[in-house]
Amino acid sequence: MFIRRLSKINLPQGQSAFLWGARKTGKSTFLHSEFKESIWYDLLKTDELMRLMIAPHLLREELLAVSSERLQHPVIIDEIQKIPALLDEVHWLIENKKIGFILCGSSARKLKRGAANLLGGRAWRFHFYPLVYKEIENFNLMRALNHGLIPSHYLSEQPTRMLRAYVADYLTEEIQAEGLVRNLPSFARFIELAGFCNGQMLNYANVARDCGIDAKTVKSYFQILQDTLVGYLIDPFSKKAKRDVISTTPKFYLFDVGVANHLSKTTIELLRGTTAGNAFEHFILMELIAFLGLHEIDSPICYWRSKTGLEVDFILNDGNFVIEVKIDAHPSLGELTGLRAFCHDYKPDHAVVVCTAPRRRVLGAENGVEIVAVPWQEFLAQLWAREFV
């Protein structure tokens, strides 16, 4: 059992909210622990789903029969995307009875594409993420890289079975059940290939050829993964400097390092080498995404790549905070040609190498910018203490 210390939903009485997050990240568990007195509608229960799907007005009629004391707490509707028509009833209850709601789900895509009532700014938006470093006592990096950070997966002694079921039951069948894809076999092939695309610049034509579908469909599939919060597209940093940057092609990352490694049939045996380094980079990115999201900081994460192949992993704060990730206990300045080139051209405020070194050390400077190697544990402690961003 984990205490989600970093996820907070503080609502004034009568204020409503959407809570979005990928399946099994712990949204429902969190809401049950934080809002024990709330009235709860769980649309994963087939009887609840069917009666409200047939007659959405029952929601209004039932809540009008509830005492005002009980309605001091927000009403929770879990898996709201399953019945978009309920949002019209929610809208009426917010406007006319000042009832607050928390509307929880794994995807707003179905609501947006179906022109559902998204309450016109009446509901605040929150996002939920897999576990992060700060929420796990005795954090085990090797376990995190192999199992991933979905709570039940991290704890499991049979992570392969858990990950296989997650991919089969959610990433394919449930996405189809939500009406997001029509051709399940092609989407299933695409999901398998998505693991091999993880951390790479996207080439839609190559993926399309391997899946046997057209590039336009592949692009829509990647958008589905982004809309359902199981994938992220990281855009290149495009601010002009002396050096030309490569195209506007985004990089793709799945939302969980364990899911990505399972799809690419990867197991991390040792904390060294290219495979472990890619997983380590992915893990650090997920911490950055969760940190920015939970603190509602509007700072897009980008990567940088020049036409000559020089690259920096992550760029934040409009180029003022740059991060290179190395699964290396002894990084040297000579290995960091991409980071040095970026520092030379852009002069960021912070240039950090997140690594497995035992202690922080200054590696050198480039154009007056100090480049510092920081142990990953120290980096994450400082990140969550808001010392960087």
N, C-alpha and C positions, 0 to 999 in steps of 0.2 A: 504494500500500500504506500503510495507516494502522496505527500502533501504538496499541492501545486501552489507553492508560496508566491510565485511570480505572476500568476494569473488572477487578476482582480476585476470584478464588475461592481463598481460602486454607482448605484442608481438612486437619484432622488425619487421619492414616492411618486408613482404615476408615470415615471419615465420608462420607456420601452427600449429594447435592444435586440439586435441580431447577434448571434454567436456562431461563427463559421469555423469549421476545422475538419480535417480529414478523419475518416472513420477510425475508431479505436484509439484516438489520441487521448481520450479521457474526459470529453466534454460533459457527458451525462453524469459520470461519477463526481466531477467537480461541482456541477449544479446541484446534485442531491446533497452534497456536503455543505454548500454555501447557502442554499435556499431551502432549508428543511421544512419551512412552514408553507411553502408555495403549493398551489394547486397545479397538478401535473397532467399533461396530455401526452402520451407516448405513442407516436404514430408507427412505431415498429410493432406494436401489438395489432394483430390483424383485425380483431373485433373493433378496436378503437378506430383504426384506419378506415374500415369499411363503413361504419355508421356515420362518420364525419364526412367521408367522401360523398356518400349518398345525400346527406343532409347537413351541409356546413352550418346552417342556421342554428343547429343544436348547440354549438359553442356559445352563441350569444344568449340563447334561452337559458342554458345551464348557469352561465356566469351571472346573469341577472337575478338568479335565485340564490346566489351566495351572499352571505352577510358582508357588510362593508369592512368589518374587522379582518376577515380572512383575506380580503382583497387589498389590504395594506401591503401585502407581499406580491411581487410580480407573478403572474400566471406563466407557467413554462409550457411551451409546445415543442416537443422534441421531434426532429425530422420534418420540419415545416415544409420543406420542398416537395414532400409527397402529396400535399393537398394545397396547391396555390390558391384555390378559392377561399380558403380560411382567412386569407389576408384581408379580404373585404370585410369580413366580420370583425377581425381584429381592429381594423381601421375605425369602424363604427364605434366599437367599445372604447377605444382610446379617445376619440373625439367627443363622444356623448356621455360616457361614464367615467372618464379619466382613469381607466384601468391600465396598469402597466403590464407589459409582457416581456419575456425573454424567449425569442424565437431561434431555436437551435437547429443546425443542420450541417450536412457535409458538402453542400454545394448550392450556390445561388444561381447556377447556370440555368437550370430548368425554369426558375422563376423569371429570370431576365429574358430568356428566349421566348417564354410564353406570355410576355407582356403582363406578368402578374403585378399586383399592387404591392410595391415595395415601400409603401407608407410615406413617401414624399418627405423624407428627412425627419419623420417623427420618431424613428428608432436609431439609437446610436449603434455603431458597428464595432464588434470585437472579434479577434481571431484567436484560435487555440492551436497550440503546437504540440509536437511530441515532447518528451522530457528534455530538459536541458541540464547541463553540467551542475548548475547550482542547486537543482532539485533532488539530486541523488547522493545520498551518503555513501562514502567509500566507493566513489565513482571508479569504474573499471573501463579504461579506454579500449582494451582489446574486446571486451564484451560489447561495448557500444558499437564498435565498427562491424562486428560480425552479427550481432543480434538486432541492431538498430535501437531506436529510442522510443518506439511505441511501447507504452508501459508493460503490457502483457508479454511482449516479445523480449524486452530487456530482461525480465525476470525468468523467462522460460528456460528450462533445461533441454527443451527440444525446439530450438528456434527455427530449424529448417522446416519442420511440420507447420509451425505457426505462420511462417512467411509464405509457404506454398499455399496454404489455405487463404491467406489474405489476398494474394495475387489472383487466385482462381475465383474466390467468392466475391471479392469487392472490385478489384481493378478490371475485371472483365464482366462478370455476370450482373453485378449491381449497377454498373454504369450503363449496361444495355437495358436493364430493368427500368432505369430512370428515363429511358427513351433518348439517351444521348448519342447512341450509335445504333445503326441498323444491321451492319454486317459484322456479327460477332467474330467469325473466324479471322477476318482480316485485322480486326482490332486486337484479338488475342496474339496474333503474330507481331503486330506493332508493339504491344506491351513487352514481349520478350526482347525485342530489339531496343526498346527504350532504355533498358539497363546498360546496354553497350554504348548508348549515346550519352550516358551520364557524364557530366563534366566536359563534354565536347562541344565544339562549334557545330551547329546544326547544318546538315546538308539534306534538305528535304528530298531531293531527287534520288540520292543514294538510298535513303530509307524506303522511299516509294518502290524502287526497283527490288529491294530485298523483300518487301511485303507483297509485291504484286498488285499494287494500287497506284493511283496517281498522286503527284506531289501535293496537289491542292487538298486531297483527303488527308494526307499525312500531316500537313500543316494544321488542319482542323482537329486532328487527333491530339497533337501537342497542345492546342488551345483547350481542349477538353480536360487534359491533365492539369493545366494551369487553373482552369475555372473550378475544378473539383478539389483544388488545393493539394494535389498529390504531385505537382511538378512546378518548377520555377524556370522562367526564362531570364537569364542575366545578360543585359545588353552591354555592348562595348562602350567604353569611355570615348566620347567623341570630341571633347574639347580640343581645339586645334593648338598645336605647338610647332616646333621645328620639324619634328619627324612625322611623316605621313602614317596614319593608322590604317589598318586593314578594313574590310567591308563592315557593314552594319549587321552582320550575322550574329544572332544571340547564341549563348551557351545554354544548355539544358541541364537541370539537376532535378532528380526526384526528391521528394520531401523527406525521405528517410534513408540513411546510409545503409541500413540493414536490408531494406527492400531493394535498393540499387544493387547491392552485392549479390543478393539472391538471384535477381534477374540476369545478372552478368555471370552467374555461376562462379562467383569469387569467394574465397575464404582467406581471411588474413591469419597467417600463422605467426609472423614476426613483425615487429614494428620497424620495418625497414624495407626498402625496395619500392619500385614504381607502383605496384598494386596497393600496398599499404599507404603510400604517399597520396594516391588519388582519393582513397577513402578518408584519410586524415583531412585533406583539403575540403572534402564534402562535409565532414563533421563540423569543421570550423565555420563553413558557410551557413550551415543550419543554425548554429549558435548566433551568428550575426543576424540572420533573418528573424529569428525568434526575439532577440533583444530589441531590434528596431520595431517590430510589430507590437510587442508587449508594452513598450514605452511610447508607442505612437509617435515615433520619430520619422519624419519624412526625409529620408536620405537614401535614394536609390543605390543599390549595390551594382557596380559595373566591373568589368574586367578590361584590361588594356593589352593590345597586341599591335605591334608595328608591322609594316610590310616586310621587314627583314626577319620577322619571327620572334622579336623580343616581346616578352610577355610579363604581365603582373597579374596575380590571381584576383585580388579584390581591391576596388577603389571606392571610397566613401567620401562624404562631405565635399562633393564637387571637386574631388581631386586632392583634398587636403589631408586625407588619411589613407595611406596605402599599405596593403598587407600582402606579403608573400608567405606561403605556407610550405614548410619543409619538414619532412619526417627525418630529421638529421640532428644529432646531438652536437655536431661541430660544424655549423654552416660557416662558410667563408665568403668574404666580399667578392672574391674572384668568380664565384658561382652565380652571383646575383646580377648578371648583366642586364636583365630586363628591369629590375628594380632600380639599378643605378641609372639606366637610361631615362626612366620616368622621373626620377629625382632631378636629374640634370635638366630635363625639359620643363618640368612643372613646379619644382621646388615645394613639395607638400610640407605641411606642418609636422606630420608624423610618418615615418617609414619604419615598419615593423616586420621582422621575420619571426613568425610563430613557428616554434620548433620543439624538439624534444631535448634541448640542452638542459643541464641541471641548474644553471644560473643565468640570469640576465647578463648580457655583455654588449658593449659597443663594438660593432664590426668595423666602423670607419665612417667616412662622410663622402657625399657627392654633391658638388656645387653648393656647399654649405649646409646640406641636409644630413643630419646624423641618422645612420642606419643601425637599428638596435635589434639584436636577437633576444627574444623573450620566450621563456618556457611556456608551453601552452596552458598549464594550470594557472600560472601567474597572469597571462594574457586574459584568460576568461574571468578570473577574479576581478581584474581591473575593468574589463568590459562591463560586467554586471554591476560594478560599483560606479559606472558612468564616468570613468576617468578618461576615456578616449573620445566618445561620441556624445 
